[in-house]
Amino acid sequence: MNRNEWKQMVPGLLGIASVAIGFVAWALIQFGSPREAASYIQGDRLLIEPRMAWVGEGQAGEGRQATFLVRNRSNEPVTIVGASSSCSCVLTDRLPIQIPPGQDRSLHVEFHLDGKPSERVEQSLTYITDYAPQPTIPVKIAGRVVEPSEPH
């Protein structure tokens, strides 16, 4: 490309960059992150962070805590009515928990590391809601089993 062609492209590139920067700024102000903004744009009104909780390392059978923050971006109260998991090694807060519109609630989980030493353990947990447009909120919990003598 010659110099004149580059000069003609600059206004368009600056326009695209301005739109991208504007979107990121809007996402940070309104939602705290571009990922939450993208979820909202896709129709999700119940946003959860993190989607994958790392509980660290521990010995087999050891319980580790994870916390998920659920934000209700709908215009109505939403109740987390229950949860289901891929194993019996996950225990959740007492449910149901109601989340008023525009507010958030922390959900606490105890995850028991079941596995062989040096093994990464990952399980799925699905929160069940009374909100028809988004009846479930899936998350994952992971950790690593270590030998009893290994520091963690």
Secondary structure, DSSP 4 states (H G I P E B T S, - for coil): --HHHHHHHHHHHHHHHHHHHHHHHHHHHHHSSHHHHHHHHTT--EEEE-SEEEEEEEETT-EEEEEEEEEE-SSS-EEEEEEEESSTTEEE--S-EEE-TT-EEEEEEEEE--S-TT-EEEEEEEEEES-TT--EEEEEEEEEEE-TTS--
